[in-house]
Amino acid sequence: MRKYRMDNIIIRKVREHPDMADAAARWFHEKWGIPLEAYQESIGQCLKAGIEHLQESPVPQWYLAMNGEDIAGGLGVIENDYHNRKDLSPNVCAVYVEEAFRCRGIAGMLLEAVCSDMAAQGIDTLYLLTDHDSFYERYGWEFHCLVRGDGEPDMSRMYVHRQGAVG
Ligand SMILES: CC(C)(COP(=O)(O)OP(=O)(O)OC[C@H]1O[C@@H](n2cnc3c(N)ncnc32)[C@H](O)[C@@H]1OP(=O)(O)O)[C@@H](O)C(=O)NCCC(=O)NCCS
């Protein structure tokens, strides 16, 4: 992956840093409260595809924004972020930046990294499920439609990002 660096922050792809797998799974679990095993399984699958050079399997994929050896932020790419529109795939998920590091453009850098790295692996279109209504626009994402999250009473917003799209 191309280098993404800003001040002391650098983006790492967990597939290229398998030593970070356990810390990454624990960090995402702590941030989102989803069972640790779910992250361990997805990150394990991501590493396995990397080791076996299954280039046709760029998903799942996980990225970290590192401040030295500390995780300042991260996100993943999975087939489906637990919603009913299985056709809108793959999905950027678990976007999170530590409070102390917010409003420095770290989420923006993570989003730029994931979009361009996925495009380099042949995936130009990414989807993202969120309740935010004015954040992703700043990074070139567009509202696509409402979808129902699994077990959710209310609809959530689905965004789309097309790499290379004008505007
Ligand atoms: C949303 C989040 C990822 C943004 O991370 P970040 O690194 O601070 O984002 P950036 O620095 O790239 O962008 C910050 C800008 O977005 C704005 N912003 C942050 N959250 C926003 C929101 N919910 N709606 C609109 N704008 C928002 C900030 O005001 C800031 O604007 P400014 O540059 O004009 O001051 C971070 O606040 C976070 O982790 N929140 C908790 C988890 C979460 O909601 N994740 C998204 C799940 S879909």
The ligand as a MOL file (V3000), in Angstrom:
LIG
                    3D

  0  0  0     0  0            999 V3000
M  V30 BEGIN CTAB
M  V30 COUNTS 48 50 0 0 0
M  V30 BEGIN ATOM
M  V30 1 C -16.5680 10.5050 13.2560 0
M  V30 2 C -15.0730 10.3490 13.5570 0
M  V30 3 C -14.5730 9.0410 12.9600 0
M  V30 4 C -14.3100 11.5200 12.9110 0
M  V30 5 O -12.9180 11.3250 13.1100 0
M  V30 6 P -11.8900 12.5360 12.9560 0
M  V30 7 O -10.5300 11.9680 12.7750 0
M  V30 8 O -12.1020 13.5090 14.0420 0
M  V30 9 O -12.4020 13.1620 11.5810 0
M  V30 10 P -11.6000 14.2290 10.6810 0
M  V30 11 O -10.5470 14.8910 11.4960 0
M  V30 12 O -11.2150 13.5870 9.4140 0
M  V30 13 O -12.7540 15.2550 10.3830 0
M  V30 14 C -13.1360 16.0900 11.4380 0
M  V30 15 C -14.1600 17.0680 10.9310 0
M  V30 16 O -15.4040 16.3710 10.8230 0
M  V30 17 C -16.3620 16.9990 11.6430 0
M  V30 18 N -17.2120 15.9810 12.2160 0
M  V30 19 C -16.8800 15.0610 13.1340 0
M  V30 20 N -17.9570 14.2920 13.4260 0
M  V30 21 C -18.9790 14.7600 12.6660 0
M  V30 22 C -20.3470 14.4200 12.5350 0
M  V30 23 N -20.8950 13.4440 13.2360 0
M  V30 24 N -21.0930 15.1180 11.6550 0
M  V30 25 C -20.5530 16.1220 10.9400 0
M  V30 26 N -19.2680 16.5090 11.0370 0
M  V30 27 C -18.4960 15.8360 11.8930 0
M  V30 28 C -15.5650 17.7340 12.7020 0
M  V30 29 O -16.3000 18.8200 13.2180 0
M  V30 30 C -14.3740 18.2090 11.8930 0
M  V30 31 O -14.7250 19.3380 11.1500 0
M  V30 32 P -13.6980 20.5580 10.9170 0
M  V30 33 O -12.4780 19.9750 10.2700 0
M  V30 34 O -14.4490 21.4910 10.0180 0
M  V30 35 O -13.4230 21.0940 12.2660 0
M  V30 36 C -14.7860 10.4060 15.0800 0
M  V30 37 O -15.4360 11.5310 15.6160 0
M  V30 38 C -15.2470 9.1560 15.8270 0
M  V30 39 O -14.5110 8.1720 15.9250 0
M  V30 40 N -16.4790 9.1920 16.3710 0
M  V30 41 C -17.0330 8.0580 17.1510 0
M  V30 42 C -17.2830 6.8420 16.2750 0
M  V30 43 C -18.1160 7.1620 15.0500 0
M  V30 44 O -19.1430 7.8510 15.1030 0
M  V30 45 N -17.6790 6.5960 13.9100 0
M  V30 46 C -18.3840 6.6660 12.6480 0
M  V30 47 C -19.2420 5.4610 12.5280 0
M  V30 48 S -20.1340 5.4260 10.9730 0
M  V30 END ATOM
M  V30 BEGIN BOND
M  V30 1 1 1 2
M  V30 2 1 2 3
M  V30 3 1 2 4
M  V30 4 1 2 36
M  V30 5 1 4 5
M  V30 6 1 5 6
M  V30 7 2 6 7
M  V30 8 1 6 8
M  V30 9 1 6 9
M  V30 10 1 9 10
M  V30 11 2 10 11
M  V30 12 1 10 12
M  V30 13 1 10 13
M  V30 14 1 13 14
M  V30 15 1 14 15
M  V30 16 1 15 16
M  V30 17 1 15 30
M  V30 18 1 16 17
M  V30 19 1 17 18
M  V30 20 1 17 28
M  V30 21 1 18 19
M  V30 22 1 18 27
M  V30 23 2 19 20
M  V30 24 1 20 21
M  V30 25 1 21 22
M  V30 26 2 21 27
M  V30 27 1 22 23
M  V30 28 2 22 24
M  V30 29 1 24 25
M  V30 30 2 25 26
M  V30 31 1 26 27
M  V30 32 1 28 29
M  V30 33 1 28 30
M  V30 34 1 30 31
M  V30 35 1 31 32
M  V30 36 2 32 33
M  V30 37 1 32 34
M  V30 38 1 32 35
M  V30 39 1 36 37
M  V30 40 1 36 38
M  V30 41 2 38 39
M  V30 42 1 38 40
M  V30 43 1 40 41
M  V30 44 1 41 42
M  V30 45 1 42 43
M  V30 46 2 43 44
M  V30 47 1 43 45
M  V30 48 1 45 46
M  V30 49 1 46 47
M  V30 50 1 47 48
M  V30 END BOND
M  V30 END CTAB
M  END
